[in-house]
Amino acid sequence: MNAWLQKHWERLHSSFWFLPSLMAAAAGVLALAAVALDRIATDRWLQGLGWVYSGGAEGASLVLSTIAGSMITIAGVVFSMTLVSLSLASSQLGPRLLRNFMRDTANQVVIGTFVATFVYCLLVLRTIRRADETAFVPHLAVTFGVLLALVGLAVLIYFIHHVAVSIQADEVIGRVARELFDGIERLFPAQIGHAGDRASPPSPITEAPPGFDGEAVDVRAAEDGYLQLIDARGLMALAVEAEIRIRLHIRPGNYIIKDQTLATVTPAGRVDDAVSERLNGALVLGNQRTSAQDVEFAILQLVEIAVRALSPGINDPFTAVTCIDRLGSALCRLARRDLPSAWREDHAGVIRVIAPKISFADIVGTALNQIRQHARNDVAVTLRLLEAIEVVAASARTAQDRSVLRRHAQMILEGAGDAFAAAHDRRDLEQRHESCLRALRGPDAA
């Protein structure tokens, strides 16, 4: 999908108005269809259906008015409950999680159900005629309105249950973790470009392949914001059409400052204002980070929950431990995968784009550093950090990855050892550290 379309789709998907508006429009179409069916149906045919409303115009108006009034009232209550849950999640778990709650399709469907039922009843109500010569009672349409009201009652009961479950810390953490796992599956497939090999150190040819060492020109940013998406297809198409090579200096999640260097392009003679504009257009900026192409953002959401839980005002180590478990699971998935190559080739096999490559060490640091720094005085959380590293060690395939994990285990030991007042706690810490080191000994480790 085009990066700009993907950005706007994510924005629509995260809004409270888009899906309810679609449901309200569908209710309008249903109202028109039901009234049209009533106009062509005969009274004898309708009388043969025992479940169809058979009252007069006054009764139909009263039924629809009652349903419409109750639905719009309940819609207000549902919206208020949603705002309360958003406020609670923001204060307890972090404001960056609001987007996850707004993307919850269940909340959008619930609001849409009540708004759609209100719109339906309002449109059917206006078709009822009481005059004898032009009397018209849409029996089928009124019956459908009653059915929609019953559906709304079931949806309300579900919504109360859903809100009670969705604001629980473990449920929120699980939802963020699922988004993180989906991002790992999407951004780190089995193979992209050249085969990556984390066991091999970077070589000069990786940093500057043939064709990237000529006269170059910098392309600068046209505006400020967080880099949310890179239109890889558009960038490759630009490189092929203009016969240029592009070395990006930024990756999704970075904050871009106006006039900052985005990329270096060779040869310099082929770069004009049109090329610079198209290159800027392939980079989608926004006011906040998203997880569409930024796996670190989802990791930071879990880190934020853990750090808030460890703050003196909340002091909830159990939530922090749950976040560490989820982060360990994500790191296991990453350790089993080859990270994407920095090189991007066109169909002819010519290297056209070099993108900054995120490393396993970067991701591990993002996941563990802040939690380690805030958990120095908490025995349970510190020990769980070492346990998570031991679990990830079983999935680490290279000496380089095991070295990264070993370094973090050592930092945890050094940072927390002096903070543990009880000798038994220090002994437990040292034993857990030794267990980590044993798990990190691979066939190519000393």
Secondary structure, 3 states (H helix, E strand, C coil): CCHHHHHHHHHHHCCCCHHHHHHHHHHHHHHHHHHHHHHHCCHHHHHCCCCCCCCCHHHHHHHHHHHHHHHHHHHHHHHHHHHHHHHHHHHHHCHHHHHHHHCCHHHHHHHHHHHHHHHHHHHHHCCCECCCCCCECCHHHHHHHHHHHHHHHHHHHHHHHHHHHHCCHHHHHHHHHHHHHHHHHHHCCCCCCCCCCCCCCCCHHHHCCCCCCCCCEEEECCCCEEEEEECHHHHHHHHHHHCCEEEECCCCCCEECCCCEEEEEECHHHCCHHHHHHHHHCEEEECCCCCCCCHHHHHHHHHHHHHHHCCCCCCCHHHHHHHHHHHHHHHHHHHCCCCCCCEEECCCCCEEEECCCCCHHHHHHHHHHHHHHHCCCCHHHHHHHHHHHHHHHCCCCCHHHHHHHHHHHHHHHHHHHCCCCCHHHHHHHHHHHHHHHHHCCCCCCC
